[in-house]
Structures are given as structure tokens and as C-alpha cells.
Amino acid sequence: MRRVWRNLKEKGILKSMGVLLAFYLFIWFNIVSTAGVFGYNQYFDVPTLGSMALFVIVVLWLGGMGKDFLNGLCLAFSNQNDCSRIMLQKAYNAVKYTRTLIFLEAAVEICVCLTDMLYHADLVPDRTLGPALAVTLLSVLYAFIAAVLLTIFIARLDNMLASYMEEPQAEITVEEAQTIYFKLRAMGLTDREAEVARLVSCEMTNREIGKMLYISDATVKKHVTHILEKTALTDREELTRKIRAL
């Protein structure tokens, strides 16, 4: 049990859940103080909330950002120091795109609801206009609640990313560089592929590698693909960790 608790703490899951709980209590307090204990049901529109959540999940899955989004929620309050800058940047982008997506989704729902009310304005009694507008504004409320919550995670990831980029890279000796080079060659990499792999482990982009080696971005991308195939790795993050472990 202690090991599970320690793993959850190191991965930042406990702190993330704490933030969610604190934010939920904040919202609950505002609802109860405004509508009273027995009036909170008017703030919960399950179909609207469910449709918004489902749409976000589907878009994240189709965009291939689902895993990055979950990593962002965990990394924001984690104690992990071994994550690469690429992983951190992808997590930051995924959480930021999700916040933008929620706003766009709320705007679409508002337009649909208002259009429907305007088309049927002559058929709807005046006493039902207020509740209809209130239901429409619920999507705005949900969007702002989610945006504020995600902004907390975005701020944490942004600070981590800035600190990560400001940290100076550790210098290696000529002997260490040669050792890494020969180990990469022993994996079946060519001379150029070994050099590209070493630069990838330094968290350099394809464009930066291309400028340093005087080759095009497409050529760098082709080299990286061959490197991953020869080393049986799936992405640049795994390649970076493998090279740093040499």
C-alpha cells in the first residue's frame, strides 16, 4: 500500500486529484451560496456536460493527443526529472489545445441553441425564454470552469518547460562522446545516423540538426526513421533515454 501511495505521489496523481477536489469544492461553495442547498440541481445539465466531455475525448483520440493530455495532467504536479523536453512540450501543447477546443465547443453549442430559440420564438411562451437562455449559458459556464482548471495545469507545465529549457546541458568529455559513438555504431547505425542520434538526444529539433549538419529537414527525418527502425524504438523520447543510458 505504501508503494502504491509513493508511486501515485511521484507521478503527481495525488496532487492532481487534490487540485480537482479543491476546485470542485470551490465551485460547490459558489453554487450553494448562490442558489442554496436545494437549488444546485439547476446547474447540472447532464446531456450538455456529457456531450461536451465526449466530444473532447473523441477529438483528443482522433488527434493522437489523448496520451499527451493525460501525461500533462500527471507531469504538472509530478516529481519526475527524467522526462524529456519533447514529452513535456507535447503534454503542454495537448492541454493547451484542449482548453481552446472547449471554448470552440461552447461557442458552437451557444450558436445552435440560440438559432433554435430564434426559429421557435413565436411558439415558445415568454416564461420559458429565461430557462432556455439559462440552459444555453450552462455550456459557457462549463467551458469557463474547465478553462480555469486547465489553466492551472498549463501554468505548471509552462514553468516546468521554461525551467527545463534554461537548464544548461551537461558537458561530456571527448572520451564519453567517443564511447557513445562506438556504441551507436555497434547497434548498426551508420556514421551519419550515429551523429543524428546523438543530436536527437540533446533535444534538438530536425531543423536545428539540419542546420548543424548542413542537410535538409527531410533528410534528418529520414535518418531518424532509420535510426528508430534499427534500434527497435518507437519515438525520439525512447531514443533519447536509451542514448543517455549508454
RAKA-V493762 format. One record per residue. N is the residue number from 0. OMEGA is omega in degrees with one decimal (* if undefined). Layout:
BEGIN
N&OMEGA ; N&OMEGA
END
This chain:
BEGIN
0&178.0 ; 1&179.5 ; 2&177.7 ; 3&179.2 ; 4&179.9 ; 5&178.7 ; 6&177.9 ; 7&179.6 ; 8&-179.2 ; 9&-179.0 ; 10&177.3 ; 11&-177.6 ; 12&-179.1 ; 13&179.7 ; 14&177.5 ; 15&177.7 ; 16&176.5 ; 17&177.2 ; 18&178.8 ; 19&-180.0 ; 20&179.1 ; 21&179.6 ; 22&177.2 ; 23&178.7 ; 24&177.2 ; 25&179.3 ; 26&-179.5 ; 27&179.5 ; 28&179.6 ; 29&179.5 ; 30&-178.2 ; 31&-179.9 ; 32&-179.3 ; 33&-173.3 ; 34&-177.2 ; 35&-176.7 ; 36&-174.9 ; 37&-179.3 ; 38&-176.0 ; 39&-177.3 ; 40&-177.9 ; 41&179.7 ; 42&-176.5 ; 43&175.3 ; 44&-173.3 ; 45&179.5 ; 46&179.8 ; 47&-179.9 ; 48&179.2 ; 49&-179.8 ; 50&178.3 ; 51&179.8 ; 52&-179.4 ; 53&-179.6 ; 54&179.4 ; 55&-180.0 ; 56&-179.1 ; 57&-179.0 ; 58&178.0 ; 59&179.8 ; 60&179.7 ; 61&179.8 ; 62&179.7 ; 63&-177.5 ; 64&-177.8 ; 65&179.8 ; 66&179.3 ; 67&179.0 ; 68&178.4 ; 69&176.3 ; 70&179.2 ; 71&179.1 ; 72&179.9 ; 73&-176.5 ; 74&-176.1 ; 75&-177.7 ; 76&-178.3 ; 77&176.1 ; 78&-177.2 ; 79&177.7 ; 80&-175.7 ; 81&179.0 ; 82&-178.1 ; 83&177.9 ; 84&178.7 ; 85&178.9 ; 86&-179.5 ; 87&179.5 ; 88&178.6 ; 89&177.9 ; 90&178.8 ; 91&180.0 ; 92&-178.3 ; 93&179.3 ; 94&-179.9 ; 95&177.7 ; 96&179.1 ; 97&177.5 ; 98&177.4 ; 99&179.6 ; 100&-179.7 ; 101&177.4 ; 102&178.9 ; 103&178.6 ; 104&178.4 ; 105&179.1 ; 106&178.6 ; 107&-179.0 ; 108&177.5 ; 109&179.3 ; 110&179.7 ; 111&-178.3 ; 112&179.7 ; 113&177.4 ; 114&179.1 ; 115&-179.7 ; 116&179.7 ; 117&178.6 ; 118&-176.7 ; 119&-177.3 ; 120&-178.7 ; 121&180.0 ; 122&-176.3 ; 123&177.0 ; 124&-178.4 ; 125&-176.5 ; 126&178.3 ; 127&-178.7 ; 128&179.3 ; 129&176.8 ; 130&179.3 ; 131&177.7 ; 132&178.7 ; 133&178.1 ; 134&178.3 ; 135&-178.5 ; 136&177.1 ; 137&178.0 ; 138&176.1 ; 139&179.3 ; 140&179.4 ; 141&-179.3 ; 142&-179.5 ; 143&177.5 ; 144&179.1 ; 145&-179.1 ; 146&178.6 ; 147&-179.9 ; 148&-180.0 ; 149&178.0 ; 150&176.8 ; 151&-180.0 ; 152&179.5 ; 153&179.2 ; 154&178.2 ; 155&-179.9 ; 156&179.1 ; 157&177.8 ; 158&178.1 ; 159&-179.1 ; 160&179.3 ; 161&178.4 ; 162&-179.8 ; 163&-176.5 ; 164&-179.6 ; 165&-179.1 ; 166&179.1 ; 167&178.9 ; 168&-178.1 ; 169&178.4 ; 170&177.6 ; 171&-178.8 ; 172&178.6 ; 173&179.8 ; 174&178.6 ; 175&178.4 ; 176&178.2 ; 177&178.0 ; 178&178.3 ; 179&-179.0 ; 180&-177.9 ; 181&177.0 ; 182&176.5 ; 183&177.1 ; 184&178.8 ; 185&177.2 ; 186&179.6 ; 187&-179.7 ; 188&175.1 ; 189&-179.4 ; 190&179.8 ; 191&179.4 ; 192&177.6 ; 193&178.9 ; 194&178.1 ; 195&179.3 ; 196&179.8 ; 197&179.4 ; 198&175.5 ; 199&179.4 ; 200&176.2 ; 201&177.6 ; 202&177.9 ; 203&178.0 ; 204&178.2 ; 205&-179.7 ; 206&179.3 ; 207&177.7 ; 208&179.7 ; 209&178.2 ; 210&-178.7 ; 211&-177.2 ; 212&179.2 ; 213&175.3 ; 214&-177.1 ; 215&177.9 ; 216&179.8 ; 217&178.2 ; 218&177.7 ; 219&179.6 ; 220&178.1 ; 221&177.5 ; 222&-179.8 ; 223&178.0 ; 224&178.5 ; 225&179.4 ; 226&-179.6 ; 227&178.7 ; 228&-176.8 ; 229&-179.5 ; 230&179.5 ; 231&177.6 ; 232&-173.6 ; 233&-177.2 ; 234&-177.1 ; 235&-179.3 ; 236&177.8 ; 237&178.3 ; 238&179.1 ; 239&-179.9 ; 240&-179.2 ; 241&-178.7 ; 242&179.9 ; 243&179.3 ; 244&-178.1 ; 245&*
END
